Amino acid sequence: MTTYEADPNAPVVQTMQADSYQAEELSDPIEPVNRAIYGFNDAVDTVLLRPVAEMYRAVVPSFLRTGIYNIISNATSPITLVNDVLQGEGKRAEETLVRFLVNTTVGFGGFVDAAQHAGIEPHTEDFAQTLAVYGVPSGPYIVAPIIGPSTPRHLFGRVVDAAANPFTWLLMDATLLESSSPLMAEVVTTREANLDQLDALRESSPDFYATLKDVYYQRRLAEIRNGRVVEEDLPDIPEFSR
């Protein structure tokens, strides 16, 4: 996958570079509460989400699952584009716009990732990442019901992104079932795509709660830095192998 480099002349990027991309400490002051909510989420996953994802994998052909995943990803491109611009990432904003136009037209609404076949690799941005770029602290670690690992900054960003999602406006007058169908589709496709990875993590982890917290922290840090992770800033995490 192509590594995107930020525009070094962008004011936001200059601010981040001056800050040397220092990582925040992800505190967990309400760990007992978080662990209880994690237990609830895990039960919901075991009883509902995982079986649905497994059935989805068993019934829907691979090419169709990929196409559905691509359509959902393509639909969020406007959110990525806006946040690219807000972060002063001119080159990445251009890439996002080109990807969206190519995939929406040549890629049949995003079903085929034609842009990636042309060498334009995908990336995502969200409003929580933009807040991080502008120095808004993440706050403590939170496990939200159903949503899972998060922080106050990330939760607020999710609300803003949901309000900006094209599906939110297109389905404003739809029934509850119709308006929630894109979200349900995203949940199922994402869970199916991560079946094997989560199984591997669970099997090799003595404390799955702590493992998920560390993985969440590392992933979000990498996303905020657009892949530029400073190794010494990351928490120690065991090797995950079967």
N, C-alpha and C positions, 0 to 999 in steps of 0.2 A: 504494500500500500504506500502511496506517495506521502511523504512527510511535508506538510504545509508549513512554510516559514512565514511569520508575520511580517508585515511591512515595517521595516525598522524606523521609518520616518513618521509613522502614525503616533500621535501624541499619547494615546492610551498605552501603546506598546512601549514607548519610551519610559512612561511612568512605571510599567511593570518591570522593565529591564533595570531601572534604577533601584527598584526594590529587590532585585536579584531573585525574584520569584520565591520569596520566603514562604514556607508552608505554615499554616495555622495548626495549632494543636487541637485535635478533635477530642474534646472532653465528653465524658459520659456521666454527668452528675446524677441522672435519674436512672441508673442502670437497672435497679430492681423493677421499675415500672416498664422500662424498655424491654426487659427480658420477658415480662408477662405478656406484653403486646406481641412480641416476637413469637411466643408460644401460641397465641391465638392465631396469628397469621400463618404459622406453620401448620396448624390444624386445618385451617381453611384451604391451604395449598394441598394438603394430603387428601382431604375429603372431596374437594371440588376442582381446583385449578389444574393440578397435575393429571387427574383422570381425564379431564376435558382436553388438555394438551396432548396426552397420549392418544386419545381417540382421534383427535384432529390429525396427528401424524399418521395414524394407521389408515385413515379413510381418504385423506386428501393427498393426491400425488405431489411429489417433491417440487416439480416445476410450478405447480399451481400455488403451493405454499410460498415459494420464493416470489412469485408474482404478486401475491397479496401483500407480503411483507414489503416489497418494493413500492407498491401503491401507497401504503400507509406512510412509509418513509418519505416518499416524494411529496405527499400532502403537507408534511411539516416543513418543507423547504422554505416557505415564506418566513417562518419563525426563525430559522437559522439565518436567513438573509438579513432580517432586521437586526438581529443580534451581532452578526458580522459587522454591519455598518456602525452600530452603537459602540463596538469595541475598537473601531478604527482599523479593521482588518480588510483593507481594500482588495487585496488579491483573493482572499478567501470569499469575500462577497461576490466578486466577479465569477469565481468558480461555482458558487452556489446558484447564481442566477442562470448561468449557462447550463448547469446540470438540470435545473428545473424546466427550462424551456425545451431542452433536448428530450428529456424523459417524458414530458407531458405530451409532446408531439410525436416524435419518432418512436418513443418508447410506449406508445399506446396508453397514455395516462399514468405512466410510471410502472406499468406491469413489467416491462423490460428495462433494465438499467443500461440503456444505450450509451449514456454518458460515460459510465465506467468502462464499457467496451472500447470507448474512444480515448481512454486514458485519463479521464477526469474523475478522480477518486472522491468518494463522499466524505463528508464530515458533518458533525452536528454542533449547534450552539443553542443555548437556552438562556432565559433571562437571569437565572441564578448565576450562570457563568459570567454574564455581563456585570451583575452586581459585584461579584468577586473581583473582577478586573478593576472596578472603580473603588475597591477597598472596603466594601461592606463586609463585616465579619460574618462567618458562617453561623455562629452560635453553637450551642451544644448538639451532640448527636441525639437524634430522635428516631424512634421506630414508630411510624404512623400506622394505625389500623389499615389493613389491606394494602396500602401503598408501600410500606416497608421502610428500609433505611432512608434517612433524610436528615435535614437540619432546618432550622427556621428560615434561613435564607433560601434553601432549596424549595421548601414548601411554598413560600411566597412566590418564587419564580414559577412554580408549577401553575399557580392560580393565574398569573399574568399570561403565561404561554397558552393555557386553556382558553382564556378570553380572546387571544389572538389567533387561535386555531381556525382555519377556514371552515372545518366541519361545524364548529360552534355556530357560525353565522348561517351556513347553508341549511342547517337543520333546526334553526331557531323555532320554527312553527310546527315542527314534527312532533309525533307522539313520543312519550318517554322511551319506549322500546326503540323507536327509530333513531332518536337523538343519542341514545347510549350505545347503539350498535358499533360505531367506529371505535369507541373506547374498549368495548368488549372484544372486538376483533384484534385490537392492538395488544390487549392483555394476553389473549390466547396465543397469538403468533409469537409474541416475545417469550412467553413461557415455554412454548414448544421449541423455540430456537435455543433455549438454555437448559433443556432437559439434561443433556449429557454432562455439561459443564458443572451444573449444580450437584448432580449425583457424584461426580468426582470430588468436588469440594467436601461434600458431606462425608463421604467414605474416608477421606484422609484427614479429617479435622476432629480433634478431641473436644472442641468447643465451637460448634457451628455458629453460634451467636457472635462470638469474637471474630471468627473468620469472615463472616459477612460484613461486619463493621470495618475490618481492615481492607477488604476488597472494595467496599464502597468508597472508603477514604482514598485509596490509591486511584481508583477509576475517576472520581470527581477531580482529584488533583491533576491528573493527566489531561482531562477534558478542559479544565480551566486554563492550563498551560499549552493547550493545543498540541499535546504530546511531548512537550519539553519537560520531562520529569527529572528533578535533581535527586539522584539516588539516595543521598544521605538524609533527605527529608522524609523518606518513606518509612513506615513502621516495619519491623521485622515480621515476616510472615513465613510459615513453613512451606516446604516444597509440596506441591500438590501432584501426586502421581499415584496411580493405582498400585 
